[in-house]
Amino acid sequence: MTASQSPISAPTPTGIHLRLRIQPRASRTELAGIHGDALRVRLSAPPVDGAANQALIRFLADLLSVPRSAVQVIAGESSRSKLVAVSGIGPEQAARRLGLDGSCSEPPLD
């Protein structure tokens, strides 16, 4: 996977940006591989009143071992395609925690 195809965009001064493709109302919350240049995330929460965005923030914060306050949806608030800023983590560390370190083409499913 090249850098232009990675769901982790260039590092920011405070962390990283992630490109995500969300599937709300899934049977369970999990990573579901790569969708184009975005990481596919299945969320059990419905896309109603921001519930899916809040579930996404909780899921990513737990997965990346950062506080919830470090995860923010910066684009695509009401869309399935989202850009999320994560503070306090570098691209290599995020790739490892997401299972995108190059050892496999898709992240592990829990």
Buried (B, 14 or more C-beta within 10 A) or exposed (E): EEEEEBBBBEBEEEBBBBBBBBBBEBEEBBBBBBBEBBBBBBBBBEBEEBBBBBBBBBBBBEBBEBEEEBBBBEEBEEEBEBBBBBBBBEBEBBBBBBBBEEEEEEBEEE
